[in-house]
Amino acid sequence: MRRAVVLTATAALSAGLLSGASAGEVSPSQHPAVFETVFAAPLGLEGLTTDGRGNLYSPARGADPCPVYRVAASGGPAAVVGTIPGPCNPAGLAFDRDGRLYVANGETVVSFVPDAANPPSATVFTRGVPGANGLAFDRDGALWISDGGTGQGRVWRAGADGVAAEAFRVQPMVSDVNAVNGVGGIGRDVRGLPPGTVTITPNGRTAADTAGSQHIVANGLAFTADGTLLIADTARGALWRVPMDRSGRPRASTGCDVAFPANTLCLDAVDVQHPYLEGADGIVLDRAGNVWTAVNERNAIVLARRDGRVIEYFRNLADATTKLRNGGPLEFPTSPVLLPDGRLCVTQSDGNRRDNSPNTAGEATPTGPVRAKISCVKP
């Protein structure tokens, strides 16, 4: 496990740790970051990707069928380039090397070739991947899929034939040991406040309900230049690192704890864990191999450097009166991408959790004309 050296963004900039940015990295001159909304969405958004030509793509939720938008990173009107048949609940998405777009959708991954002139209806690429969330292609063209919905930590690999096989599991927060009729288990329950609540008295702080449990341990996926798979662990606030052999098979140790299935990663596969990363969702690597993470529960963007340093690049300022951080510019950021010109763009799903609660503040609101947005840091 890496040693995390904690630096504030100000200290990091003073020390020159973010210097030397090239295309695909965010320039340190942009701190404090200035986020500009390039798409105010009338529907919910989560996933985000780019075609490398200055266009951003994101699938929307809350419609039937669900539209997939294309919007220029410079701003302007969005175009629908495809649809996902209902019932739909899209999450992460990724392009293959041929320009076909793949979208995680419930227990399936669907795909289509984007076309604004005649938006196609997506077809199923693979089934049997419940909780499908993060997507990433390896250098051999295989699609890797994370289980960000069920809390079981599964990661699947699907070849060109669309057959998905479970490759390994990230260790869940709770095992089923000591469970009776599905109730019990051993581990710990990480809860976000809100939606969970605590009773605060001079004598202690006691949980008042069971709401807010965060069980997602396999969320965003990204491959390094050498083919290593990185996985964002939302509940632990961590990044896992899984090397691959030349055949695309995981080389990380598994089976260290009999309380979990034999293909569960050992804890020494944790690359870095830090409170800055609590609520980690999507991840993206810059050309230097640093990991940029959208930390939705803290309304923050966090940088995990290759040398182990963890830097909070940006977090919403607290309101002087309410002390809340829900007023923006970040409103539950989920999926970051880096553009060749150096801009960092991120979807904002406006979830009602932790730092973004209540989610009635800011540009996006649950009942307003803007339900979510895509924002970019100005170059």
C-alpha positions, -999 to +999 in steps of 0.1 A: +000+000+000+013+035-008+021+059+019-002+089+015+015+122+020-013+148+028-009+182+013-034+210+009-037+223-026-021+255-016+009+237-001+012+215-031+012+245-054+038+263-033+060+232-034+056+230-072+041+195-070+016+202-097+040+219-121+050+206-155+015+200-168+012+188-204-018+180-226-041+158-206-031+174-173-048+202-155-025+232-152-017+243-116-023+279-127-060+272-126-061+268-088-084+279-073-103+261-100-130+279-120-157+255-132-178+266-162-211+248-169-210+236-206-243+217-204-273+223-181-292+190-183-330+187-180-325+151-169-302+133-145-267+125-156-238+104-142-214+089-168-191+110-190-166+102-218-150+120-247-142+111-283-109+130-282-122+156-306-136+181-281-170+164-277-184+150-244-210+122-242-233+115-213-264+093-210-294+107-192-318+092-167-355+098-160-369+092-195-381+063-216-361+058-237-330+074-221-312+098-245-274+099-249-262+134-253-232+148-272-221+183-262-191+203-272-167+209-244-167+245-254-204+247-247-234+250-269-266+230-276-266+193-269-274+167-296-290+133-290-268+108-307-285+076-295-312+062-271-313+034-246-346+015-246-366+016-213-366+007-186-331+023-184-308+035-157-275+043-175-242+049-157-206+047-170-198+047-207-167+042-229-157+041-266-140+012-282-112+016-307-137+016-336-159+045-323-187+023-309-201+036-276-208+012-247-231+022-218-236+004-184-273+000-179-286-020-150-276-057-154-265-051-190-241-031-211-256-017-243-238-002-273-243+018-305-225+040-330-234+077-322-253+095-349-269+129-344-287+128-377-304+095-371-300+085-334-299+047-332-314+026-304-288+008-284-286-029-285-274-053-257-237-062-258-236-083-227-260-094-199-256-108-164-236-079-149-260-067-122-250-033-108-230-025-139-214+009-133-178+017-144-165+007-179-130+006-193-114-011-223-080-027-219-053-026-245-065-058-261-100-044-266-117-063-238-143-045-218-141-044-180-172-037-160-175-028-123-204-038-100-212-004-085-248-013-075-249-044-054-220-038-030-205-072-038-174-057-055-175-078-086-154-069-117-162-086-150-143-089-183-162-092-216-145-101-248-155-092-283-181-120-282-200-101-254-197-130-229-189-115-195-170-135-169-163-125-133-125-118-131-122-109-094-139-091-065-130-061-045-134-070-009-169-060+003-174-040+035-194-069+051-190-107+048-220-130+052-202-149+080-225-151+111-255-141+090-289-157+098-315-156+070-295-129+053-293-107+083-260-101+101-225-105+087-192-093+099-175-060+089-185-024+091-212-002+078-201+032+063-229+057+064-232+091+048-248+119+069-272+128+054-293+109+044-284+090+076-287+109+108-272+108+143-285+120+176-260+145+190-259+152+228-233+164+252-227+128+261-222+113+227-233+108+191-256+079+184-270+066+151-307+076+149-315+054+119-301+030+093-302+053+063-272+064+042-252+031+040-224+033+015-216-002+003-200+005-031-165-009-033-160-012-070-169+020-089-149+039-115-123+020-136-093+031-155-062+014-171-027+027-167-002+029-196+013-005-186-021-022-185-028-021-148-064-017-138-073+009-111-106+007-093-122+034-072-135+022-038-163+046-028-170+032+007-133+030+018-121+061+001-094+041-017-079+031-051-071-005-058-044-015-082-046-048-102-017-057-126-024-078-156-004-105-174+001-105-212-031-124-216-052-098-197-056-119-166-052-103-131-020-109-113-031-095-079-032-119-049-066-133-040-080-157-014-065-141+017-097-142+038-119-173+039-149-151+048-151-140+012-152-158-022-118-172-032-114-147-061-116-117-037-086-094-038-062-093-008-061-060+010-025-055-002-040-046-036-051-013-021-029+013-037-039+043-017-065+051+009-072+085+023-101+105+038-099+129+009-111+100-013-142+092+008-170+090-018-147+084-047-167+078-079-152+081-114-115+083-121-093+093-150-055+092-155-034+121-169-004+115-191+019+114-161+000+086-145-017+106-118-053+098-109-079+125-109-110+114-089-145+129-086-153+126-049-190+131-050-198+129-013-173+157-005-180+179-035-143+177-044-118+168-070-088+149-056-055+141-072-036+109-063-001+112-076+021+084-088+045+091-059+017+085-033+008+121-025-029+128-022-039+163-029-073+179-027-073+199-059-106+215-053-135+214-028-165+237-026-160+264-001-183+264+030-210+290+031-202+317+056-236+315+073-248+279+069-214+262+068-227+240+040-208+232+008-239+225-014-240+257-033-216+248-061-198+249-083-195+212-077-229+195-071-221+158-065-194+153-092-194+118-106-174+111-138-143+131-148-126+132-182-094+150-193-093+167-227-062+171-249-062+208-243-058+203-206-094+209-194-109+186-168-146+181-173-170+163-149-207+154-147-226+167-117-256+144-107-268+166-078-272+136-054-288+144-020-259+131+001-233+144+026-217+177+014-244+182-013-273+179+010-298+194+008-295+194-030-319+223-034-290+248-035-268+255-065-275+255-102-290+220-104-321+213-083-344+182-080-375+200-094-360+228-115-353+230-152-317+219-145-314+185-129-277+179-136-249+194-155-215+190-171-188+214-160-152+220-171-123+238-156-113+267-178-079+265-195 
